[in-house]
C-alpha cells in the first residue's frame, strides 16, 4: 500500500465514522423530538411568571449563562417554582415576564416554558449537527463518485479506440 492509498483509506474511515456519528445524532434528535411531542400531548397549560434568573459562570469559556426560574399555579391551585433546563446568553426572559407553561398534572416539577426554543432546542441542535455531518459526507461521496465516473469515461473510450491484440 503506497502513501496515497493509505491516506485515502484513513480519509474514508474518518468519513465513515462522521457519517455514522451524523446518523446517530439524527436518531437522538428523533428521540428528543418524540419525547417533547409526548410531553406536549400529556401536559396541561398554565401561565407563569419569571421570578429570577439563575446565573452560571463558565470559567473555561469565560461566559455567563442564564436560566429562568418561573412560578406558576397548577390546576389544583398549588404554586410551583421550576428552574428551566435551557440556559442562554443573553437571557431569553426578564424577571417579571409572564410566560406560557406546560406541565404534567401528576408531576408539576416537570414544567417547561412553552416557547419554541425552550421546548425544541435539543431536537433542533442535534438534528442540525447530524444533518451537517451526514449531509457533508453524502455530498462528498456523490462528488467523488461523479469525479471517478468522469475519469473512467475517457479511459474506457481510449481502450476501445486502441484495443490490445
MIDOSE-1310 file (N, C-alpha, C; in nm, 2 decimals, decimal comma, always signed):
residues 165
xxxx	+0,09/-0,12/+0,00/+0,00/+0,00/+0,00/+0,09/+0,12/+0,00; +0,07/+0,21/-0,09/+0,15/+0,33/-0,10/+0,09/+0,44/-0,01; +0,17/+0,55/+0,00/+0,13/+0,66/+0,09/-0,01/+0,72/+0,05; -0,03/+0,73/-0,08/-0,16/+0,79/-0,13/-0,27/+0,71/-0,09
xxxx	-0,27/+0,58/-0,11/-0,38/+0,49/-0,08/-0,40/+0,48/+0,07; -0,29/+0,48/+0,15/-0,30/+0,48/+0,29/-0,38/+0,60/+0,34; -0,34/+0,72/+0,29/-0,40/+0,84/+0,32/-0,55/+0,84/+0,28; -0,58/+0,79/+0,16/-0,72/+0,78/+0,12/-0,80/+0,69/+0,21
xxxx	-0,74/+0,58/+0,25/-0,81/+0,48/+0,34/-0,84/+0,55/+0,47; -0,74/+0,63/+0,53/-0,77/+0,70/+0,66/-0,88/+0,80/+0,64; -0,88/+0,87/+0,52/-0,98/+0,97/+0,49/-1,12/+0,90/+0,48; -1,12/+0,79/+0,42/-1,25/+0,71/+0,40/-1,30/+0,67/+0,54
xxxx	-1,21/+0,62/+0,62/-1,25/+0,57/+0,76/-1,31/+0,69/+0,84; -1,24/+0,80/+0,83/-1,28/+0,92/+0,90/-1,42/+0,96/+0,86; -1,44/+0,96/+0,73/-1,57/+1,00/+0,67/-1,68/+0,90/+0,71; -1,65/+0,77/+0,72/-1,75/+0,67/+0,76/-1,79/+0,70/+0,90
xxxx	-1,69/+0,72/+0,99/-1,71/+0,75/+1,13/-1,80/+0,87/+1,14; -1,77/+0,98/+1,07/-1,85/+1,10/+1,08/-1,99/+1,08/+1,02; -2,00/+0,99/+0,92/-2,14/+0,96/+0,87/-2,22/+0,89/+0,97; -2,16/+0,79/+1,04/-2,23/+0,71/+1,14/-2,26/+0,80/+1,26
xxxx	-2,17/+0,89/+1,30/-2,20/+0,99/+1,40/-2,31/+1,08/+1,36; -2,32/+1,12/+1,24/-2,43/+1,21/+1,19/-2,56/+1,14/+1,20; -2,57/+1,01/+1,16/-2,69/+0,93/+1,17/-2,73/+0,91/+1,32; -2,63/+0,89/+1,40/-2,66/+0,87/+1,55/-2,72/+1,00/+1,60
xxxx	-2,66/+1,11/+1,57/-2,72/+1,24/+1,61/-2,86/+1,26/+1,56; -2,88/+1,22/+1,44/-3,02/+1,24/+1,38/-3,11/+1,15/+1,46; -3,07/+1,03/+1,49/-3,15/+0,94/+1,57/-3,18/+0,99/+1,71; -3,08/+1,05/+1,78/-3,10/+1,12/+1,91/-3,20/+1,23/+1,89
xxxx	-3,19/+1,31/+1,78/-3,28/+1,42/+1,76/-3,42/+1,37/+1,75; -3,44/+1,25/+1,68/-3,57/+1,20/+1,67/-3,63/+1,15/+1,81; -3,54/+1,10/+1,89/-3,58/+1,05/+2,03/-3,62/+1,18/+2,11; -3,54/+1,28/+2,11/-3,57/+1,40/+2,18/-3,70/+1,47/+2,13
xxxx	-3,72/+1,46/+2,00/-3,84/+1,52/+1,94/-3,97/+1,44/+1,98; -3,95/+1,31/+1,98/-4,06/+1,22/+2,03/-4,09/+1,25/+2,17; -3,99/+1,26/+2,26/-4,01/+1,29/+2,40/-4,08/+1,42/+2,42; -4,04/+1,52/+2,35/-4,11/+1,65/+2,36/-4,25/+1,65/+2,31
xxxx	-4,27/+1,58/+2,20/-4,41/+1,57/+2,14/-4,50/+1,49/+2,24; -4,45/+1,38/+2,30/-4,53/+1,31/+2,40/-4,56/+1,40/+2,52; -4,46/+1,47/+2,57/-4,48/+1,57/+2,68/-4,59/+1,67/+2,65; -4,59/+1,72/+2,53/-4,69/+1,82/+2,49/-4,83/+1,75/+2,48
xxxx	-4,84/+1,63/+2,44/-4,97/+1,56/+2,43/-5,03/+1,54/+2,57; -4,94/+1,51/+2,67/-4,99/+1,47/+2,80/-4,99/+1,59/+2,90; -4,94/+1,71/+2,86/-4,93/+1,82/+2,95/-5,05/+1,91/+2,96; -5,06/+1,98/+3,07/-5,16/+2,08/+3,09/-5,09/+2,22/+3,07
xxxx	-5,18/+2,32/+3,04/-5,13/+2,46/+3,02/-5,15/+2,54/+3,14; -5,06/+2,64/+3,16/-5,07/+2,74/+3,26/-5,00/+2,86/+3,22; -5,01/+2,97/+3,29/-4,93/+3,09/+3,27/-4,85/+3,11/+3,39; -4,72/+3,14/+3,37/-4,63/+3,16/+3,48/-4,56/+3,29/+3,47
xxxx	-4,48/+3,32/+3,57/-4,40/+3,44/+3,58/-4,26/+3,41/+3,61; -4,17/+3,47/+3,54/-4,02/+3,45/+3,57/-3,99/+3,53/+3,70; -3,94/+3,45/+3,80/-3,92/+3,51/+3,93/-3,77/+3,55/+3,95; -3,68/+3,48/+3,88/-3,54/+3,52/+3,89/-3,47/+3,46/+3,77
xxxx	-3,34/+3,50/+3,75/-3,25/+3,44/+3,65/-3,14/+3,37/+3,73; -3,12/+3,24/+3,71/-3,01/+3,17/+3,77/-2,89/+3,20/+3,68; -2,78/+3,23/+3,75/-2,65/+3,26/+3,67/-2,55/+3,15/+3,69; -2,49/+3,12/+3,58/-2,38/+3,02/+3,57/-2,27/+3,08/+3,50
xxxx	-2,15/+3,10/+3,57/-2,03/+3,15/+3,50/-1,94/+3,03/+3,47; -1,91/+3,02/+3,34/-1,82/+2,92/+3,29/-1,68/+2,97/+3,29; -1,59/+2,93/+3,38/-1,45/+2,99/+3,39/-1,37/+2,95/+3,26; -1,40/+2,83/+3,21/-1,32/+2,78/+3,10/-1,34/+2,86/+2,97
xxxx	-1,47/+2,89/+2,95/-1,50/+2,97/+2,83/-1,53/+3,12/+2,86; -1,52/+3,16/+2,98/-1,53/+3,30/+3,03/-1,66/+3,36/+2,98; -1,77/+3,28/+3,00/-1,90/+3,34/+2,97/-2,00/+3,31/+3,07; -2,11/+3,39/+3,08/-2,21/+3,38/+3,18/-2,34/+3,33/+3,10
xxxx	-2,41/+3,23/+3,16/-2,53/+3,19/+3,10/-2,64/+3,20/+3,21; -2,77/+3,21/+3,16/-2,88/+3,24/+3,25/-2,99/+3,14/+3,22; -3,05/+3,09/+3,33/-3,17/+3,01/+3,32/-3,28/+3,07/+3,40; -3,40/+3,08/+3,33/-3,51/+3,15/+3,41/-3,57/+3,05/+3,51
xxxx	-3,60/+3,11/+3,63/-3,68/+3,04/+3,73/-3,82/+3,09/+3,72; -3,92/+3,01/+3,70/-4,05/+3,06/+3,69/-4,15/+2,99/+3,78; -4,25/+3,06/+3,82/-4,35/+3,01/+3,91/-4,49/+3,01/+3,84; -4,57/+2,91/+3,87/-4,70/+2,90/+3,81/-4,79/+2,83/+3,91
xxxx	-4,92/+2,85/+3,89/-5,02/+2,78/+3,97/-5,07/+2,66/+3,89; -5,06/+2,54/+3,94/-5,11/+2,42/+3,87/-5,27/+2,42/+3,88; -5,33/+2,33/+3,81/-5,47/+2,32/+3,81/-5,53/+2,30/+3,94; -5,46/+2,24/+4,04/-5,51/+2,22/+4,17/-5,49/+2,34/+4,26
xxxx	-5,44/+2,45/+4,21/-5,43/+2,58/+4,28/-5,29/+2,59/+4,35; -5,21/+2,48/+4,36/-5,08/+2,49/+4,43/-4,98/+2,56/+4,34; -4,90/+2,64/+4,40/-4,79/+2,72/+4,33/-4,67/+2,63/+4,33; -4,60/+2,64/+4,21/-4,47/+2,56/+4,19/-4,37/+2,66/+4,13
xxxx	-4,25/+2,64/+4,17/-4,13/+2,71/+4,11/-4,04/+2,61/+4,05; -4,00/+2,64/+3,92/-3,92/+2,55/+3,85/-3,81/+2,62/+3,78; -3,69/+2,56/+3,78/-3,57/+2,62/+3,70/-3,57/+2,56/+3,56; -3,57/+2,64/+3,46/-3,56/+2,59/+3,33/-3,44/+2,51/+3,30
xxxx	-3,44/+2,41/+3,21/-3,32/+2,34/+3,18/-3,25/+2,39/+3,06; -3,30/+2,51/+3,01/-3,24/+2,57/+2,89/-3,17/+2,70/+2,94; -3,04/+2,71/+2,92/-2,96/+2,82/+2,96/-2,93/+2,91/+2,83; -2,91/+3,04/+2,85/-2,89/+3,12/+2,73/-2,81/+3,24/+2,77
xxxx	-2,74/+3,30/+2,68/-2,67/+3,43/+2,69/-2,68/+3,50/+2,56; -2,75/+3,61/+2,56/-2,81/+3,68/+2,67/-2,94/+3,61/+2,72; -2,99/+3,65/+2,83/-3,10/+3,58/+2,89/-3,22/+3,59/+2,80; -3,30/+3,48/+2,79/-3,41/+3,48/+2,70/-3,54/+3,54/+2,76
xxxx	-3,53/+3,56/+2,89/-3,65/+3,62/+2,96/-3,61/+3,72/+3,06; -3,70/+3,81/+3,10/-3,68/+3,91/+3,20/-3,75/+3,87/+3,33; -3,70/+3,91/+3,44/-3,77/+3,89/+3,57/-3,90/+3,97/+3,56; -4,01/+3,90/+3,60/-4,14/+3,96/+3,60/-4,22/+3,93/+3,47
xxxx	-4,15/+3,88/+3,37/-4,22/+3,85/+3,24/-4,31/+3,73/+3,26; -4,43/+3,74/+3,20/-4,53/+3,63/+3,20/-4,50/+3,54/+3,09; -4,50/+3,41/+3,11/-4,46/+3,31/+3,02/-4,56/+3,19/+3,01; -4,58/+3,13/+2,89/-4,67/+3,02/+2,88/-4,60/+2,90/+2,94
xxxx	-4,67/+2,81/+3,01/-4,61/+2,70/+3,08/-4,69/+2,57/+3,04; -4,61/+2,46/+3,02/-4,67/+2,33/+3,01/-4,62/+2,24/+3,12; -4,70/+2,16/+3,18/-4,66/+2,07/+3,29/-4,74/+1,95/+3,29; -4,68/+1,84/+3,35/-4,76/+1,72/+3,37/-4,84/+1,73/+3,50
xxxx	-4,96/+1,70/+3,50/-5,05/+1,72/+3,61/-5,00/+1,64/+3,73; -4,96/+1,52/+3,71/-4,91/+1,43/+3,82/-4,77/+1,46/+3,86; -4,70/+1,55/+3,79/-4,56/+1,59/+3,83/-4,53/+1,73/+3,78; -4,58/+1,83/+3,85/-4,57/+1,97/+3,81/-4,42/+2,02/+3,80
xxxx	-4,33/+1,95/+3,87/-4,19/+1,99/+3,86/-4,13/+1,97/+3,72; -4,20/+1,90/+3,64/-4,15/+1,87/+3,50/-4,19/+1,99/+3,41; -4,24/+2,10/+3,47/-4,29/+2,21/+3,39/-4,18/+2,27/+3,30; -4,22/+2,32/+3,18/-4,13/+2,38/+3,09/-4,20/+2,51/+3,04
xxxx	-4,12/+2,61/+3,01/-4,17/+2,73/+2,95/-4,21/+2,69/+2,81; -4,33/+2,72/+2,76/-4,38/+2,67/+2,64/-4,35/+2,76/+2,52; -4,22/+2,79/+2,50/-4,18/+2,86/+2,38/-4,10/+2,76/+2,29; -4,09/+2,80/+2,16/-4,03/+2,70/+2,07/-3,89/+2,66/+2,12
xxxx	-3,80/+2,75/+2,15/-3,67/+2,72/+2,18/-3,66/+2,64/+2,31; -3,74/+2,68/+2,41/-3,74/+2,61/+2,54/-3,78/+2,46/+2,52; -3,87/+2,44/+2,43/-3,92/+2,30/+2,41/-3,84/+2,22/+2,31; -3,80/+2,28/+2,21/-3,74/+2,21/+2,09/-3,59/+2,23/+2,07
xxxx	-3,52/+2,29/+2,17/-3,38/+2,32/+2,15/-3,29/+2,19/+2,13; -3,31/+2,09/+2,21/-3,23/+1,97/+2,19/-3,26/+1,90/+2,06; -3,38/+1,87/+2,02/-3,40/+1,81/+1,89/-3,35/+1,89/+1,78; -3,36/+2,02/+1,78/-3,32/+2,11/+1,67/-3,16/+2,11/+1,66
xxxx	-3,10/+2,12/+1,77/-2,95/+2,13/+1,77/-2,89/+1,99/+1,73; -2,94/+1,88/+1,78/-2,89/+1,75/+1,74/-2,92/+1,73/+1,59; -3,04/+1,77/+1,54/-3,07/+1,75/+1,40/-2,98/+1,83/+1,31; -2,95/+1,96/+1,35/-2,86/+2,04/+1,27/-2,72/+1,98/+1,26
xxxx	-2,67/+1,94/+1,37/-2,53/+1,88/+1,37/-2,53/+1,75/+1,30; -2,64/+1,67/+1,32/-2,65/+1,54/+1,25/-2,66/+1,56/+1,10; -2,74/+1,65/+1,05/-2,75/+1,68/+0,91/-2,62/+1,73/+0,85; -2,55/+1,81/+0,93/-2,42/+1,87/+0,88/-2,32/+1,75/+0,86
xxxx	-2,31/+1,66/+0,96/-2,22/+1,55/+0,95/-2,26/+1,46/+0,84; -2,38/+1,41/+0,84/-2,43/+1,31/+0,74/-2,44/+1,38/+0,60; -2,49/+1,50/+0,59/-2,51/+1,57/+0,47/-2,38/+1,59/+0,40; -2,28/+1,64/+0,47/-2,15/+1,67/+0,41/-2,08/+1,54/+0,36
xxxx	-2,10/+1,43/+0,43/-2,04/+1,30/+0,38/-2,11/+1,25/+0,26; -2,25/+1,26/+0,26/-2,32/+1,22/+0,14/-2,28/+1,30/+0,02; -2,27/+1,43/+0,04/-2,23/+1,52/-0,07/-2,09/+1,48/-0,12; -1,99/+1,46/-0,03/-1,86/+1,42/-0,07/-1,86/+1,29/-0,14
xxxx	-1,94/+1,19/-0,10/-1,95/+1,06/-0,16/-2,00/+1,08/-0,31; -2,11/+1,16/-0,32/-2,16/+1,18/-0,46/-2,07/+1,26/-0,55; -1,99/+1,35/-0,49/-1,90/+1,43/-0,57/-1,78/+1,34/-0,61; -1,73/+1,25/-0,52/-1,62/+1,16/-0,56/-1,67/+1,06/-0,67
xxxx	-1,79/+1,01/-0,65/-1,84/+0,92/-0,74/-1,85/+0,98/-0,88; -1,90/+1,10/-0,89/-1,91/+1,17/-1,02/-1,77/+1,20/-1,08; -1,68/+1,24/-0,99/-1,54/+1,26/-1,04/-1,48/+1,14/-1,09; -1,50/+1,03/-1,02/-1,44/+0,90/-1,06/-1,50/+0,85/-1,19
xxxx	-1,63/+0,88/-1,21/-1,70/+0,84/-1,33/-1,65/+0,92/-1,45; -1,61/+1,05/-1,43/-1,56/+1,13/-1,54/-1,42/+1,08/-1,57; -1,34/+1,04/-1,47/-1,21/+0,99/-1,50/-1,21/+0,86/-1,58; -1,31/+0,77/-1,54/-1,32/+0,64/-1,61/-1,37/+0,65/-1,75
xxxx	-1,45/+0,74/-1,78/-1,51/+0,75/-1,92/-1,40/+0,78/-2,02; -1,31/+0,87/-2,01/-1,20/+0,88/-2,11/-1,12/+0,76/-2,12; -1,09/+0,69/-2,01/-1,01/+0,57/-2,01/-1,08/+0,46/-2,09; -1,21/+0,44/-2,07/-1,29/+0,34/-2,15/-1,29/+0,37/-2,29
xxxx	-1,31/+0,50/-2,33/-1,31/+0,53/-2,47/-1,17/+0,51/-2,53; -1,07/+0,54/-2,46/-0,93/+0,53/-2,51/-0,90/+0,38/-2,53; -0,95/+0,29/-2,44/-0,93/+0,15/-2,45/-1,00/+0,09/-2,57; -1,12/+0,15/-2,60/-1,20/+0,10/-2,72/-1,13/+0,14/-2,85
xxxx	-1,07/+0,25/-2,85/-1,00/+0,30/-2,97/-0,87/+0,23/-2,99; -0,80/+0,19/-2,89/-0,67/+0,12/-2,90/-0,68/-0,02/-2,83; -0,76/-0,11/-2,88/-0,76/-0,24/-2,81/-0,63/-0,31/-2,83; -0,60/-0,39/-2,72/-0,47/-0,47/-2,73/-0,51/-0,59/-2,82
x	-0,42/-0,63/-2,90/-0,44/-0,75/-2,98/-0,36/-0,87/-2,94
